[in-house]
Amino acid sequence: MKEFQHSFSGIVERMLSSPSPIRQIMKMAERANIINMGLNPDDVISFGGGWVNHRAPEGFRESYLEIVSDVEKFHRSGAYSATLGELSLRETVCKMEEELFGMKGLGPENVIIGMGSTQLTHDLLLTLANPGDAIYMLDPTYANYPGQIQFALREAKVIYQPVIDLESWSWMPSVDEAVESMVELMRRYKPKVAILPSPDNPTSQIPPEGFVKAALETLSEWGGYLLLDFAYKTQYFGDSYPDYFSFSPADHPNMVAIHSNSKWCRGLGRRLGWVEASEEVISAMERTQQCTILCPDSLHQLAMREYLERALEDGSLREYIDRVRGDYESAAKVTVDEIRKRLGFPHFIPQGGLYTCMNVGMDADRFVEEVLRSTGVLFIPGRGFGETLKEAVRISYGPLVDSKEKITEGFERVESYLKRSGRI
């Protein structure tokens, strides 16, 4: 019998021959890889994980217990929900946005529930753009976007705008110049979609209000959409939120906001997210979701709605969000203080989120492997997030938010090694 030869779609064949940066990042931190390098995985301090590590609200956990302990509720949680998501949850999401961010004019007709921001982003690309359209992004930006764009739109042309000044190691040092460059790029290529995370991954910087408003205005000239990825919205460290954190689709019909349960309540594996957009976009997304996921998870929707209704009423939601945000701001401060004190490398001051980026002054892939082998400390090479970070590493303090002593120990090890090797 002739040996069977596997063959896959062209897009998958290309992906297999060119592994995604996200997969490479995850592979580097795998236990087997650490052991193969001659290291004890239990001794490794990882700044590689792009996840939060705080506890979910206890009331949220209790809402799951109530459902699985009640025969009828558990039975209902196994039913299909509407493709848009349960109406009662969409109404509660609107109340949450008003309570936390002061958003006015958001109604359930402006919300669709999905199975996390990755699925929702994919479906938005399918809904809003065609293969071959131009897509605008920053350099650097979230490493999973390019692969998502290739899968959803195949021959889309990705337009990158560098936003790091490599001489001063600053992010958008001149907003006016950044806006001018953005408008020029957009008018030249007329992207159908622009994607901006805020706070940003990997830099934890916040796109300025003037930049976001100019992007919305420019894209509207040819019917383009601005996708704001708000995965880290509740981890913003400033005293007052940027105006666009509360923009309503009623006032900005070409703005689409992507939200996730992954970060605010540590629901990384309990896949649930939602999109806020105009009624027209939500209606179009409904048709797309009918063909991709059919409907979002009913159990997670029911648990989230029951928790949020109680937490909004008794004020515990805001208390929880504020406490968690403070914990990550504290971890960010420890991280940048250690970089400044022990290494002196240029770095960003996080404005939110889980990360900073540090310029190591050499090929970051080589630096990461060398430091990991010599110290048992893992950073993530920056090249996967954009060419501007090829000599930088991403540092995540998210998994260490409750183990800040590990942050200090990690930088102590790196400092000791770099001093021994005459690098600092």
N, C-alpha and C positions, 0 to 999 in steps of 0.2 A: 504494500500500500504506500502510495506516495506520501511523503511527509507533508503535513499541512503547514502552509505558510500564512502567518497572520498578516493582515493588512488593515489599516485604520483610515479614518478620514484624513484628508490633507492637513487640516488644522491640528488634529491630535498628533499626527506624525511630526509636524513642526514643533509642537510643544514638547514632545518627548525628546527631541534632539536638542532642545534648548530649555532646560529646566527653569521653572519660575524662581525668582529671587526668594519668594516666600517659602517655597519648598526647600531651597538650599539653606535658608535660615533655620528652618525647623530641623532639617537633617543634621546640621552642625551641632545642635544641642541634644541630639538623641543619645541615650545612655550608651548604646553600642559604639557609637562614634567616639565618645569620651573614653571608653575602655580601650578601644583600638589605639588611642593616642598614649596609652600607658598611664592614664589618670584614674583616680578613684572618683566616680561620679558624685559620691556623697561629699567630697571635698571641693567640688567645683562651685564657684560663685558665678551665677549667670546674670548678666545685664542684657540678655538677648530676648527675653519673653515679652511679646506685645500684648500682655493681658493684665487685667486688674486682679488684685488678690485680697480685697476687703470682703467682709461677710455680707451676704444679701440681707435685707431687712428681715428681722425675725418674724414680723407680721406677714411677710411674703411667704416664708417657709410654712407658716401656720395656715395660710390660705390653701396650700397644696394638701396639707394634712386634713383640713376640713373636707376637701373635695373627695379624696380617696377614702375617707372614713364614712362618707355618706353614699349609700348605695345608689340613690337616684341621681345625685350630682355627678358621681363618677360615670354613671351610665350616660348622662347627657354630655359629658366631656368627650365621649367617643363618637359623637355625631359630627357630620359635616357642619362647618360654619359657612356663612356667606363667603363668597370669593373675596369681597371687600374686607371681611372680618366682621365680627359681631358689632352691631350698632351700638350696644351699651358700652363696649370698650372704646370704640371710636369717640363717643361722647366724653368718656372719662379722660382720654388722651387730650382732648381740647381743654378740659378743666385743668389738667396737669400743666399744660403749656401756659395757661393764664396765671396759675398760681406761682409757678417757678420763674417765668420769664416775662410776665405781663403781656402776653400776646392777646390781641383783641381780634374779633372777627373770624376766628377759626371755627368751622363747624364740622360735623361728622362727614358731610359731603366732600370735605377737603382732605380726608384721611383714608388710607388703605393700609391694612395690616398685612404683613408678610412674614417670612421665616428668616429674618435677619437681614442686615444691610447688604451682605454679599449677594443674596438672591434678588433683593429689591433693586440694587444697582444694575445687575444683569438685565432684569426685566425692564427697567427704565431705559437702558440703552436700546433694547429691542423696540420699545414703544416710541421713542423720540427720534431715533436716527436710522439712517439707511447704511448698508455696506458701502464703503467708499467715502462717507462723509468725514469731514475733519472734526477732530475732538481736541479740545484745548486742555492742557494741564500745566501745573507748575513743575519745575525741576529745582529741588527734589519734591517727591510726593509719595503717597502710599504705594508700596511695591506691587500690590495685587491689581491695581487698575489696568495696567497694560495688557495683562493676560485676559482680564474680563472683557476688555474692548475687542481683543482679537477673536475671542469665542463668540461674542454677540454680533460683531459687525465685520468680521473677516478683514476686508481690505481697507478699513478705516485709516485715515492719515492722522497720526497723533502729533499735535503741535505743542512743543514744550517751551515754556518761558523760564529761563534761569532767574532765580530771585535771590541768590546768595552772592554778595560781593566777596570774592575770594581773598582780596587784599586785606580788607578790614574784618573779614569773617563776620559779616552782619547780614541779616535777612531783611530784604527790602529797605536798604538804608535811606533811600529817597522814595517816598510814596508817589510823588509827582512823576518821577522818572519811570517808576514801575507801571503806573497807570498809562503813561504815554506809550511805553513799549507794548503793553497789553492791548491797547486800542489799535495800535499799528498792526500787530500780529493778527488780531481778530478780523480787522477789516480786509487784510490781505487774503486770509484763508477762509473766512466766514464759517467758523465751526458751528455745527448744529448743537453741540453740547460742550459746556465747560464744566470741569469738576474741581471743586475746592473743598478740602477738609478744613474744619475750624473747630477747635484747635487742630493744627496740622500734625500729621504723622509723616515724616519722622522728627520734625524740628520742634514741635510743641509751640509754634508761633501762631499768632492770630492774624489772618488777613485783615488789613485796615478797612474801616468803614468806607472810606473814599474809593478804595480799590474794588470792593464788592459792588457798590452802587454804580460805578463806572462800567463794570462788567455786565450788570443787568441791563443798563441803558444801551450799551453797545450791541449786545446780543439781540436785543429786541428789534434792531434795525432790519434783520433778515429772518426773524422768527426762531432765534436760537434760545436755548435754555441753560440756566445756571443751576447745576446740582451742588448744593451745599451739604457736605457729609458732616453731620453733627454727632458722630459716634462718641466724641469726648466733650460734648456740650456742657454736661454737668460738672466736668473737671476744669472749668475755667477759673483762673486764679485772681482775676481783676476785681476791683471794688464795684464796678458797674459794668453790665453787659454791653457789648456793641449793639448799636441800633438794630442791625440785621438779625440778631438772635430772636427778635420778636416780630419780624416782618410777617405779614399775613398774605396768603395767596390772593386774597381779595384785592390787595393793593399792588401786588407784584406777580402777575399771572405767568411770567416766564421764570420764576424762582421755584425750585423743587428742593425740599428739605428731606434728607434721609436720616432716620433715627434707628437706634439699636438698643436692645436690652442688654447687650453684652457688657457694657461698661458701667452704667449707672447702678445696676443692682447685681453685678457679677452674674449675668445670665449667659455667659459665653457658650455653654453647651445646651442651654435651653433656648433654642433658636426662635427668636421673635423680634420683629422690628416693625417700623411703620414709615410711611411716606406722607408728607403734607404737601399739597399742591392744589392748583385750580381744579374746579369740578371737571373740566374738559380732560385734564391730564389723568385724574383719578378714574374717570370713566374709561379712558383708553387703557390704563393699567389693569383695570378689572378684566378686560378682554384678554390681555396678555397673560395674566395670572391663571385664567381659566385653562390655559394650554401649558402652563409650566408646573405650578404647584396645586392647582385646582382650588385649594383653600388653605389658610394658615391653620396651625395647630390649635385645636379647640381647648385642650386642657390648659395650655399656657395662657391662652386668652382669658379663660374663666378665672384662673388664679390671679392674673395681673389685675383684672377688673375689680375683683373682690378686695384685693389688697389696697389698690389705689383709692377706692371709694372710702375706705376707713381711714387711710393715712392722710388723705386730703381733708377729711372732716375734722380729725383730731389734731392736725398740724404736725404729725410725726414725719410726714414725707419731707417737708422742708428741713426739719431738724436733722434727718438722716443724710440728706444731700449735702448740707452744710458741713456736717461732721466728716463725711468721707472726703469732700473736697479739701478740707483742712489737712487731712492725713496725707493726701498726695502732694499738696503744696509743701508740707513739711519734708516729705521724702525728696522732693525736687531740690529744696534748699540744701539738705545734707549732701546730695549728689554734686551740685555745682560748687559748694564749699570745698568738698574733697578734691575735685578737679583743680580748682584754683590753688588750694594750699599745697597739694602734693605733686601735681604734674605741670601746672601752668600752661596747658594747651588751650588754644582758642576754643570757645564753646558758646552755645546759646543759653540764655536764661529762659527756662520754660515759662510760658504764659498760661499754661494749662496742660492737660493731657498727661502722658506717661513718660516722656522722652526728653533727652537733649542729644545734640550731635557735637562731637569733639573732633577737631582737626588734628590729626596725628603727624602730619607733615611727610607722609610716605604712602606707598601703596597700601590701602587699608586691608585688602585681603591678606597680604603677607604679614602685616602688623597683627591682625586678629589671630592667625594661626600661631605665630611666634609667641604672643602673650599667653594664649591658651596653653600651649605646650609647656611654657616656662613657669606659669603662675597658677594655672587652674582657674583663671578668670576669663569669662567669655563676653566679648563684645560682638556686635554685628557689623560687618563691612557695609559702608554706605553706598557703594556703587549700585546696588539693587534698587535704590530709591532715586537715583539720578546721577548723571555724570559729574555734577558739581560736588558730589560727596565721595569721589573716588579716593581721596586722601583723608577721609573722615570715617568715624564709626558712629553708629546709633547706640545710645545707652538708655536702657529702660530701667526705671526705678519702680515700675508698676508691681512686679511680683514681689518686691522687697519692701512694700509699704509698711508691713508690720515687723520687718526684720532690718531696721535701719543700721544696726551694728554690722550686718553683712555688707552694706554699702561701704562703710568705713574700712572694713577688713579687706574688701576687694581692691580698693584704691591703695591701701597700704602695701598689698602684695605687688601691684603694678609699679608703684613708686620704687620699691626695693629693687625689683628686677631692672627697671630702666636706669636706676642709679648705678647698679653693678655693671651694666653694659655701656655706661658712659653716654646715655641718650639724654639725660637731664642732669 
